[in-house]
Amino acid sequence: MHVAMIGTGYVGLVSGACFADFGHFVTCVDKDERKIKALQQGVMPIYEPGLDDLVDRNVRQGRLSFTTDIGPAVEKADAVFIAVGTPSRRGDGHADLSYVYAATREIASSCRDFTVIVTKSTVPVGTGDQVERIARETAPGADIAVVSNPEFLREGAAIEDFKRPDRIVVGTDDERARAVMTEIYRPLYLNSSPLLFTARRTSELIKYAANAFLATKITFINEIADLCERVGANVQEVARGIGLDNRIGSKFLHAGPGYGGSCFPKDTLALVRTAQEAGAPLRIVETVVGVNDARKSSMSRKVVAALGGDVQGATIAMLGLTFKPNTDDMREAPSIAIVHSLLDKGANVRAYDPEGMAEARHVLPSEVVYAEDAYECAKDADALVIATEWDAFRALDFDRLKATLKRPVIIDLRNIYRPSEMEARGFLYDSVGRPQRVH
C-alpha cells in the first residue's frame, strides 16, 4: 500500500521506516528543508539504535522517500498518518494541536480518491472529531475517513516495539477505513499482534490512560524509595516482592530521579487538563505530576548531603544527561533540574553523555563543561553522579575512577551498583531507596 507520513520526528520517522520495511511504499513529509536534505543523505535527526540502517535499506530498495512537498505524497496515498508534534501549550498545559490542524488542512486539500487520515500523534480525546470537521470544511467533496492510531513506542527500543507490539489500537467505525488499517498492519499478523478496534474517542483515551498509569507506577515506587531510606529497607527488594505479583508486574518499578522524556510529562499534564474540563478530575494523576516535578529538583539534595551539606565551589561530575539510555532526547530529563539546582548552590558541573551532549547544549546552562568520556568527566571532581543508566556506565574501571576523582564520592541515582561492593572498594556511595552507610 502507499502511505504518507506527515512529520519526520521520532514517531513519524520510526513509523515510516518500519512501514516501509513491511513492504509498503512510504513517503515521509516535513516542512524542515534541512531535515529532509539530511535524511536524503542518510543523516538521522535523532539517535535510535538501528534506525539509520533501517532507513538506508528501505531507501535503497525504493520503498522509502523524503520530501517537503505534501501534495504528491497525499494524492497517491491510501492512508496519511499525522505524526507532528503536540507539545504542552504554554500557560495551561493543554496539548498544542496547531500542527495537527495545519497538517489536516494541507492533507484534505490534496486528497483525490478515498483516503484514510490517521492521527498517529498523541492527541486529547475529541481531537479526531475536530480533524474530521476541519478536513470536511477544507475539502467538502473529499472522500475521507479519520482514524485514531496511537503509538506506543519506547525510545531506545522503538523499532522492536513497532515490529513486535503488545497491541495495535485503531479507533474507527468506518468499515472501509478498518479494511485499510487491517491491510497496513497485516505483516504483523504472523506475530499474533493483537489488533484492537475501538471507537475513535476510546482509542485517543487509551494512549493517555496507559502513559498516566505507567507514570503512576514510577512515582509510586519513588515515594516508596523515600520511605525505604527513612526506615532502613531496600526498595529494589520491595519492588521485586510486589512485582512478582502478576496483578502488579515488575515493569516501571525502578526507583530513580523521576520520569522525563517526550511523552509522560506532557501526556499526564494534558490528561489532567482534559479531565478538569470534563468535570471528572483525576486526583491521582494530578498528584503524580506534582510529586514527579518535585522529585527531579530534590535529587540535588542527595549530592549536597553526600558532600557534607555544602557544594559551594565543588566540582560535580555528571554521568548521563538524557532522560533514559539509548536516546539523545533531553526533553524533561531529570538531569536538567539537577544541574540547575547544583549550579544555584554554587557548584561547578562537568558532564558526559554518550549521545546527548549536542542536545544538552541547547537546554543546559552555558556554565556546564562537557567531557569526552567518563574518566575525563570525573577528573579532580568532588563527587560523581550517575544520572542515566547507559550501558557504558555499568562496568566502570573503579581503580582508575578512584585515582581520578578528588574525593571517592559516588551518588548513583539509577541503582546500577551494589552498595556493599562500592563501599568495599573504598567509595562513599549513596543510591536511591537502599540502606546507606553513615558517612
NUVEX-72115 format. One record per atom (N, C-alpha, C): residue in one letter; x, y, z. Coordinates in steps of 0.2 Angstrom, whole numbers, plus 5000, padded with zeros to 4 digits. Example, Ala and Ser with C-alpha at 12.3 -4.5 7.8 and 13.67 -1.06 7.14 Angstrom:
2
A506649725039/A506249785039/A506649845039/S506449895035/S506849955036/S506450005039/
This chain:
439
M500449945000/M500050005000/M500450065000/H500150124998/H500550184998/H500350225005/V500850245008/V500750285015/V501150355014/A500850405017/A501150465018/A501250475025/M501850495027/M501950515035/M502150585035/I501650625038/I501750695039/I502150705046/G502750725045/G503150735051/G503750685051/T504350715052/T504950665052/T505250665059/G504850685064/G505150675071/G505250605073/Y505250595080/Y505350525082/Y504850475080/V504250495081/V503650445079/V503650435072/G503650495068/G503550495061/G504050455057/L504750465059/L505250435056/L505350365057/V505250345064/V505250275065/V504650235062/S504050265063/S503450235060/S503550225052/G503750275049/G503850275042/G504350225039/A504850225043/A505450175041/A505150105042/C504850085047/C504550025049/C504050005044/F503550045042/F503050035037/F503350015030/A503950045029/A504250035023/A504549965023/D504849945029/D505149885030/D504649825029/F504049845030/F503449795030/F503349775022/G503549825018/G503449815011/G503049875008/H502749915012/H502349975009/H502850025006/F502550065002/F502850124999/F502750185003/V503250215006/V503150265011/V503450335009/T503150385009/T503450455008/T503350495015/C503950515018/C503950555024/C504050625022/V503550665025/V503550735023/V503650785029/D504050835028/D504250885033/D504350945030/K504151005034/K504251075031/K504951095032/D505351055036/D506051075038/D506551055032/E506751095028/E507151085022/E507751055024/R508051075029/R508751055031/R508650985034/K508150965037/K508050895040/K507950845034/I507550865029/I507450825023/I508050815019/K508450865018/K509050855014/K509550815018/A509550815025/A509950775029/A509750705028/L509050695029/L508850625028/L508950595021/Q508950635016/Q509050615009/Q509750595008/Q510250615013/Q510950605013/Q511050545018/G510550525021/G510650465026/G510850495033/V510750555035/V510950585041/V510250585045/M510250555051/M509650545055/M509650605060/P509050635061/P508950695065/P508950675073/I508850605074/I508850585081/I509250525082/Y509450505088/Y509850445089/Y509350395091/E509250335087/E508850275089/E509250215087/P509450175091/P509850115089/P509450075083/G509850065077/G509650035071/G509250075066/L509050135068/L508650175063/L509050195057/D509650215057/D510050235051/D510050175046/D510250115049/D510250055044/D509550045041/L509050045045/L508350035043/L508150085037/V508350145039/V508150195034/V508550185027/D509150175028/D509650165022/D509350105018/R509250055021/R509049995017/R508350005013/N507950035016/N507250045013/N507350105008/V507750155009/V507850205003/V508150174997/R508650124998/R509050094993/R508550044989/Q508050014993/Q507649974989/Q506950004986/G506950074987/G506450114983/G505850114987/R505750094993/R505150094997/R505050155001/L505550195003/L505550255007/L505850315004/S505550365005/S505750435002/S505650485006/F505950545005/F505850605009/F505750665005/T505250705007/T505150765003/T504850825007/T504850885005/T504450935008/T503850955005/D503650914999/D503050934995/D502550884997/I502050905001/I501550865004/I501050844998/G500850884993/G500350864988/G500450804985/P500950784981/P501050724978/P501050664982/A501350674989/A501350614993/A500650594995/V500250644997/V499550634999/V499150604993/E499250634987/E498750614981/E498850534980/K499350504981/K499450434979/K499350394985/A499250424991/A499250384997/A498550354999/D498550285001/D497950255004/D497850285011/A498350295015/A498250325021/A498850375023/V498650425026/V499050485028/V499050485035/F499650475038/F499750475045/F500050545047/I499650575052/I499950645055/I500350625061/A500950645061/A501450625066/A501850685068/V501550745068/V501850805070/V501850815078/G502250865080/G502250875087/G501650895091/T501550875097/T500950905101/T501250925108/P501650975108/P501950995114/P501451025119/S501651035125/S501251065130/S501151135128/R500551165129/R500451235127/R500651275133/R501051325132/R501251375137/R500651405141/G500751405148/G500251435151/G499651395154/D499451345150/D498851305153/D499051225153/G499551205150/G499651135150/G499351085145/H498851115141/H498551085136/H499051065130/A498851015127/A499250995121/A499151045115/D499651075112/D499651115107/D499451075100/L498851085098/L498651055092/L498751095085/S499051145086/S499051185080/S499451155074/Y499951115075/Y500251075070/Y499851025067/V499450995071/V498950935069/V498450975064/Y498151025066/Y497651055062/Y497951085056/A498551115056/A498851145050/A498951085045/A499251025047/A499350975043/A498650945040/T498150945044/T497450925042/T497250965036/R497351025036/R497151075031/R497451055024/E498151045025/E498551035019/E498350965016/I498250915020/I498150845018/I497450845014/A496950875017/A496250875014/A496250915007/S496650965007/S496750995000/S497050954995/S497350904997/S497750864992/S497450794991/C496950774994/C496550714994/C496250704987/R496350644984/R495950634977/R495450574978/D495750514979/D495250464980/D495150454987/F494750394989/F494650384996/F495350385000/T495350425005/T495950425009/T495850425017/V496250385020/V496150375027/V496650425030/I496450475034/I496850515038/I496950495045/V497550475047/V497650445053/V498050485058/T497750495064/T498150535069/T498550485073/K499250495071/K499750455075/K500050495081/S500050555080/S500250605086/S499750585092/T500050595098/T499650595104/T499250655105/V498550645105/V498150695105/V497550685110/P497250735113/P496750735118/P496150705115/V495650675119/V495050655117/V494650705113/G494350685108/G493950735104/G494350765098/T495050755098/T495450785093/T495250755086/G495050695085/G494850665079/G494250695076/D493750715081/D493150755078/D493350815075/Q493850855078/Q494050915076/Q494450905069/V494850855069/V495150845062/V494650835057/E494150795058/E493650775053/E493350835051/R493150875056/R492750945054/R493150985050/I493850995052/I494251045048/I494351015041/A494450945040/A494550915034/A493950925029/R493350915032/R492750925028/R492650995026/E492851045031/E492751115029/E493251135024/T493851105024/T494351125019/T494151095012/A493951035012/A493851005006/A493150965006/P492551005005/P491950975006/P491750915002/G492150904996/G491950844992/G492450784993/A492950794997/A493450744998/A493150685001/D493350624999/D493150555002/D493650535007/I493450545013/I493950535018/I493650495024/A494150465028/A493950445035/A494450465040/V494350485046/V494850505051/V494850445056/V495450425057/V495550365062/V496050385067/S496050365073/S496550365078/S496950305079/N497550315079/N498050255079/N498650275083/P498550275090/P499150305094/P499750255094/E500350295095/E500950255095/E501150235103/F501450175103/F501650155110/F502450135110/L502850185107/L503550165106/L503950195112/R504450155114/R504950175119/R505550195116/E505750255117/E506350275114/E506950235116/G507350215112/G507850165113/G507750095111/A507050085110/A506850015108/A506250025103/A506250075100/A505650095096/A505550045090/I506050025087/I505949985081/I505749915083/E505949885088/E505749825091/E505049835093/D504849885097/D504149895099/D503649905093/F503849935087/F503449945082/F503349875078/K503849835078/K503849775074/K503549715078/R503549715085/R503349665089/R502949705095/P502349735093/P501949775098/P501549735103/D501449755109/D500949725113/D500249735111/R500149785107/R499449795104/R499449855099/I499049845095/I498949905090/I498249925090/V498149985092/V497450015094/V497250065088/V496650045085/V496450085080/V495750105081/G495650175081/G494950205083/G494550225077/T494050185075/T493650205069/T493050165069/D492450195066/D491850155065/D491750155057/D492250165053/D492150165046/D492450105043/E492050065040/E492249995038/E492749995033/R492750045028/R493250055023/R493950075026/A493950115031/A494550135035/A494850075039/R494350035042/R494549975045/R494949925041/A494649925035/A495049875030/A495749905028/V495749965027/V496449995025/V496949985031/M496749995037/M497149995043/M497349915044/T496849875043/T497049805043/T497549785038/E497549805032/E498049785027/E498649815029/I498649885031/I499349915033/I499749875038/Y499349845043/Y499649815048/Y499649735047/R499449715041/R499449645040/R500049605041/P500649635039/P501349595040/P501449575047/L501149605052/L501249595059/L500849535061/Y500349505057/Y499849455059/Y500249395061/L500849375058/L501149315059/L501449315066/N501549375069/N501749385076/N501249385081/S500549375078/S499949375083/S499949435087/S500049495083/S499949555087/S499249575087/P499049595093/P498349605095/P498149675091/L497649665087/L497449725083/L496749745087/L496749795090/L496149815094/L495749875091/F495149865088/F494749915085/F494249945091/T494250005091/T493850035096/T493450105093/A493050135096/A492850195094/A493450245094/R493350305091/R493950345090/R494150385096/R493650405100/R493750435106/R494050395112/T493850325111/T494150275116/T494850265114/S495050265108/S495750255106/S496150315108/E495950375108/E496350435110/E496450425117/L495950405121/L496050405128/L496450345131/I496550295127/I496950235129/I497650255129/K497950295125/K498650315125/K498750355131/Y498350405133/Y498450445139/Y498350405145/A497850365145/A497750325151/A498350275152/A498650245147/A499250205148/A499850245150/N499950295147/N500550335150/N500450365157/A499850385159/A499750405165/A499850345170/F499650285169/F499650235173/F500450215174/L500850215169/L501550195170/L501850255174/A501750315172/A501950375176/A501850365184/T501250335185/T501050325192/T501450275195/K501550225192/K501950165194/K502650195196/I502950235192/I503650265193/I503650305199/T503150345200/T503050395205/T502950355212/F502550305211/F502450265217/F503050235220/I503450205216/I504050175218/I504550225221/N504550285218/N505050335220/N504850355227/E504150365229/E503950385235/E504150325240/I504050265238/I504250205242/I504950205244/A505350225239/A506050235240/A506250285245/D505950335245/D506050385251/D505850355257/L505350325258/L505150285264/L505650235266/C505950195261/C506450145262/C507050185265/E507250235263/E507850275266/E507750295273/R507150315275/R507050335282/R506950275286/V506750215284/V506650155289/V507150105288/G507650115283/G508150065283/G507950005278/A507450005274/A507349955269/A507649965262/N507549915258/N507849915252/N507349915246/V507349975242/V506749975238/V506849925232/Q507449905230/Q507449855225/Q507149795227/E507249775233/E506949715236/E506149725236/V505949775239/V505249795239/V504949785232/A505249815227/A504949815220/A504949745218/R505449705219/R505449635217/R504849595220/G504849615227/G504249575231/G503549595228/I503449655226/I502749675224/I502749655217/G503249665213/G503249645206/G503149575204/L503349535208/L503149465207/L502449445207/D502049485210/D501349485210/D501049505202/N500849455199/N500649465192/N500149515191/R499749535196/R499249585196/R499649655195/I500249655198/I500649725198/I501149725192/G501549675192/G502049665187/G502749705189/S503249685186/S503949715188/S504149775184/K503849785179/K504049845174/K503849915178/F504249965176/F504150035179/F504150035186/L504549985190/L504549995197/L505350005199/H505650045195/H506350055196/H506450125199/A506650135205/A506650195209/A507250235205/G507150305205/G507650345202/G507450425203/P507750465198/P507650535199/P506950565196/G506550515194/G505950545191/G505850535184/Y505250535181/Y505150515174/Y505250585170/G505450575164/G505550635159/G505450615152/G505650645147/G505550625140/G505050665137/S504850645131/S504450675127/S503650655128/C503550605132/C502850585132/C502550595139/F502850555144/F502550555151/F502350625154/P502850675154/P502750745157/P502150775153/K502150785146/K501650815143/K500950785143/D501050715142/D500350675142/D500050675149/T500350665154/T500050675161/T499750745162/L500050795160/L499850865161/L499250875156/A499250855150/A498650855146/A498050825148/L498150765151/L497650725153/L497250755159/V497750785163/V497450815169/V496950875167/R497250915162/R496850975160/R496150945156/T496250895152/T495650865149/T495150845154/A495350815159/A494850785165/A494550845168/Q494950895170/Q494650955173/Q494150985169/E494250995163/E493751025159/E493150985158/A493250915158/A492650875158/A492250865164/G492550895169/G492150895176/G492350825179/A492850795178/A493050725181/A493750725183/P493950775187/P494650775189/P494950715191/L495650705189/L495950645190/L496450665196/R496250655202/R496650675208/R497350635208/I497350575207/I497950535207/I498450555202/V498250575196/V498750595191/V498950665192/E498550705195/E498750775197/E499250765202/T499250725207/T499750715212/T500350685209/V500350645204/V500950615201/V501350665198/V500950715194/V501350765191/V501750815196/G501350825201/G501650875206/G502250835210/V502150775212/V502750735215/V503350725210/N503250715204/N503750705200/N504150765198/D503850825198/D504150885197/D504650905203/A504350885209/A504750905215/A505350855215/R505250795213/R505750745214/R506350765210/K506350785204/K506850805200/K507350855204/S507050905206/S507350955210/S507750935216/S507350885219/S507550865226/S508250815225/M508350795220/M508950745219/M509550785220/S509650845219/S510250885220/S510450875228/R509850875232/R510050865239/R510450805241/K510350755238/K510750695239/K511550715238/V511650745232/V512350765231/V512650815236/V512250865238/V512450905243/V512550875250/A512150825252/A512150785258/A512850745258/A512950715252/A513550675251/A514150715252/L514150775251/L514750815252/L514750855258/G514350835263/G514350865269/G513950925270/G513450935265/G512950995266/G513151055262/D513751055259/D513951115255/D514351105249/V514151125243/V514451115237/V514751175234/Q514751235238/Q515051295235/Q515751285233/G515851295226/G516551285224/G516751215222/A516351165224/A516451095222/A516351085215/T516751035212/T516651015205/T516250945205/I515650945202/I515250885202/I515250855195/A515450795194/A515450765188/A514750725187/M514450735181/M513850705179/M513850655174/L513750595175/L513750545170/L513050535168/G512950545162/G512250545159/G511850605160/L511550625154/L511150685154/L510450675151/T510350625146/T509750615143/T509250585148/F508550585147/F508150565152/F508150485152/K508450445148/K508550375148/K509050355143/P509350295144/P509850275139/P509650265132/N510050255127/N509950245120/N509550295117/T509550355119/T509250405115/T509650475116/D509550525112/D509850585113/D509350635116/D508750615118/D508250655120/D508350685127/M508350755127/M508450795133/M507750815136/R507250805132/R506650835134/R506450815141/E506350865146/E506150855153/E506550805157/A507150795154/A507650755158/A507750775165/P507750725170/P507950745177/P508550785178/S509050765173/S509750805174/S509650875173/I509150905170/I509150975169/I508951015176/A508550985179/A508351015186/A508951005191/I509250945190/I509850935195/I510450985194/V510550995187/V511151035185/V510951105188/H510351135186/H510151195188/H510251205196/S510051155199/S510051165207/S510751165209/L511151125207/L511851125209/L512251185207/L512151215201/L512451275199/L512151335204/D511551335206/D511251385210/D511551375217/K511751315219/K512051315225/K512851325225/G513051345220/G513751365219/G514251315217/A514051255214/A514451205212/A514651215205/N515151185203/N515451185196/N515151115193/V514951115187/V514651055184/V515051035178/R515350975178/R515650945172/R515150885170/A515050875163/A514550825161/A514850785155/Y514650715155/Y514750675149/Y514150635148/D513950625142/D513350585140/D513550555133/P513550485132/P513750455125/P513350485119/E512750505120/E512450535114/E512050595115/G511950625121/G511550685122/G511850745123/M512550755122/M512850815124/M512650875119/A512550855112/A512350905107/A511750935109/E511250895111/E510550925113/E510650955120/A511050935124/A511150965131/A511351035130/R511751045126/R512051115125/R511451165124/H510951145121/H510351185119/H509951205126/V509951155131/V509451165136/V509851175143/L510451165143/L510851175150/L511151235150/P511251265156/P511651325156/P512351325153/S512551385151/S513251385147/S513851365152/E513651375158/E514251355163/E514451285163/V514051245161/V514151175161/V514751155156/V515251115159/V515851095155/V515751025152/Y515851015146/Y515750945143/Y516450905142/A516450845144/A516950805144/A516950755138/E517550725136/E517550675131/E517350605133/D517450585139/D517250525142/D517150525149/A516950465152/A516850465159/A517450485164/Y518050465162/Y518550475166/Y518850545165/E518750575160/E518950655159/E518450695163/C517750665163/C517250705167/C517450695174/A517650645177/A517750635184/A518450665186/K518850685182/K519550715184/K519450765189/D519750755195/D519850805200/D519150825203/A518650785202/A517950805204/A517850785211/D517450825215/D517250815222/D516750755223/A516350745217/A515850695218/A515650675211/L515450615210/L515250585203/L514550565204/V514050595199/V513350575200/V513150535193/I512850475194/I512650435189/I511850455188/A511750495183/A511050515182/A510650475176/T511050445172/T510750405167/T511050335166/E510650285166/E510950215166/E511250185159/W511650225156/W511950205150/W512350135151/D512350095147/D512750035147/D513550045148/A513750105145/A514450125146/A514650135153/F514150155158/F514250165165/F514150105169/R514050045167/R513849995171/R514449945173/A515049965169/A515649925171/A516249975171/L516250025175/L516750075175/L517350045179/D517950065177/D518550045180/D518650085186/F518450055192/F518450095198/F519150115201/D519650075200/D520350095202/D520550155198/R520350155192/R520550215188/R520150275190/L519450265192/L519050315194/L519250345200/K519450295205/K519550325212/K520250365211/A520650345207/A521350385206/A521150455203/T520650455199/T520450515195/T520150565199/L519650545203/L519250585207/L519650625213/K519450685214/K519750715220/K519550685227/R518950665227/R518650635233/R518250575230/P518250515234/P517950455231/P517250455233/V516850495230/V516150505232/V515750495226/I515250445226/I514850425220/I514050425223/I513650465219/I512950465220/I512650435214/D512350375215/D512050335210/D511350345210/L511050385205/L510350395205/L509950345201/R510350295199/R509950235195/R510050165198/N510450165204/N510550105207/N510850045203/I511350065199/I511650015195/I512249975198/Y512449995204/Y512949965208/Y512649945215/R513049895218/R512849865224/R513249915230/P512849935235/P513249975240/P513749935243/S513749875245/S514249835248/S514849835244/E514749825238/E515349825233/E515749885233/M515349935232/M515650005231/M515950025238/E515750015243/E516050035249/E516649995251/A516649925248/A517249885249/A517849915245/R517649945239/R518149975235/R518450045238/G518050065243/G518350125247/G517950195244/F517350185241/F516950245239/F516450255245/L516350325245/L515750345249/L515150345244/Y514750295245/Y514250285240/Y513550295242/D513150335239/D512450345240/D512050325234/S511450295235/S510950275230/S510250295232/V509750265228/V509050285229/V508750225233/G508450245239/G508050195242/G508350135245/R508950135246/R509350075249/R509750105255/P509750055260/P510150075266/P510850105264/Q510950155267/Q511650195266/Q512050185272/R512750185271/R513150185277/R513250255279/V513250265286/V513350335288/V514050355287/H514150415283/H514750435281/H515050475287/
